[in-house]
């Protein structure tokens, strides 16, 4: 298990966070409503997350993150 905190530095508006499942589907796990907002989750090594501007229908990603347990059991990831 890895406790991870994501921080929104990518957008002045809301950012949606999605876990990427084994079929490359995007499962919504939370949102960060403004710049500087955070979202804390418990995840596992190798899990992948993508970040999209809320309401964006064009499929464009702001950022992607893959959990790596070698960085410790508590991690912070800044979405730039």
N, C-alpha and C positions, 0 to 999 in steps of 0.2 A: 504494500500500500504506500501511496505517496499523497501527502496533503499538499495541494497546490492552490496558490492564489494568483488569479489573473487580475491585472490592473489595466484599465483603459487609458492609453496615451495616444490612441490612433484617431480619435474622433471627438468632436464637441457634442455629438449626439449619442443616442443609444447604440450599443453594440450587442448583437446576439451571439451566444456561444453554443457551438454544436459539437457533440462527440461524434467521431466518424466510426461507424460500425464496420463489421467485417465485409459487408457488401458495398462499402464506400458510401452508404447512406448517411445523411446528416440528421442526428437526433438532438433536438433543442434541449439544452440543460440549464439555461439561464441567460440573463441579460445584465448589462452594466449600463445604467441610464444616462451617465454623463462622463466627461473627461475626469479622470482621477478615481472613478468608482471601481470597486473590486468585486470579484466573485470567488468564493472559496469552495473547493470541491475535494473529495477524496477519489483518487484514481489509481491506476496500475501502470507498471512499466510497459511501454510500447503503445499505450493508448494515444490516439491522435485527436486533436481538437482543431476546429476552424472557427474563425471569427468574421462576422459579416456586419456591415452597417444595418441597423434595424430597418426593416421595410424594403431593403434592396432586393429587387426581383431579377437583377441582371446576372446573378450568380457570382459576382466578383467577390473575392476574399480580401479581407484586410490583412490577415495573418494566419499562420498555421503553427501548431506546436505539437511535438511528440514527447510524451513523458519519458524521462530517462532516470531510473532509480539511482544511477551512479552519482547524480548530483545531490543525493540525500533524500531523507524521508519527508522533509518540508521544503517546498520550493516556491519561488515567486517568478512569474513570467509577465513581462510588460509587453502589451500589444502596441507596437509602434506604427 
